[in-house]
């Protein structure tokens, strides 16, 4: 494993264990002094918290945020099965 892979694993663990995020579904890729976050979260606040956790753990990294907000809620209308 390279140093970048170890750092990415450490950041993934921080996102999973931090009570602000408890996020397992976000991908973390480290390239040099940049970290790319990608995946889906339920709200914009969660996306902001992801960046905050990364900055707390590795303030020297520049965060590139490709996380999409995909709201989760009750389905609207009826679903017809055929």
N, C-alpha and C positions, 0 to 999 in steps of 0.2 A: 504494500500500500504506500502511496505517496503522501507527502505532507499535506497536500491539498485534499486528498481523500479523507485523511484523519480529521482535518478541520471541518470538512463537510459533515462527517459523522458526528462530531462534537456539536455542531450547530443544529443538526436534525434532532439530536437528543435534547438540546436546550429547548427547542420549539415544542417537543413532546412533553417535557417535564415542567415547563414554566406554567404556573396557574393562569397567566394572562392568555395563553394560547392553547395549551394542551392539544397541539396540532400534529397529526400523523400523516396527513395527506398532501403536504407541501414538499415538493422536490427542492433540494438544495445542491447547487453546483458551484464549486469554488474554482476560479481561474485567476491566478496571480493575486492581486489585491481587490478583486471583485467577487461578489457572491450573487448568484442568480437564484431568485425564488420563483417557482412556478407551480401552478396548480389552481385549485378552486377553494374558496372559503364562503361562508354564509353571509358575511356582512363586511362593510368597509372598515368598521372598527377592528375586526379581527385582522384584516390585512395590515392596518397600521400597527397593531400590536406585534405582528410578526417582525416588522422592521425594527421596532423598539427592542425586542429580545435580541435580535442579531447585533444591534449597536451596543447593547449591554455586554454581550459575550465577546464580541470582536469589533471594538470601535474603530480599528484601523482599516476595516474593509468598507468598500463602497457597495451599497446594495442596489442591485438592478431588480426591480419588482415587476414580474410578469404574472402576478397572482390575479385571477379573475374573481369577481364577486358574483356568486350564483345563489340568489336568495332561495331558501328552503321554506316552504309553507304548505298549507293545505291545498289540495288540488281544487281548481275552480270548475264548476259545471259537472256534468256527468260523463262518465266514460262508457262508451257503447262497445260491447264485445260482440263479435260476429262469428 
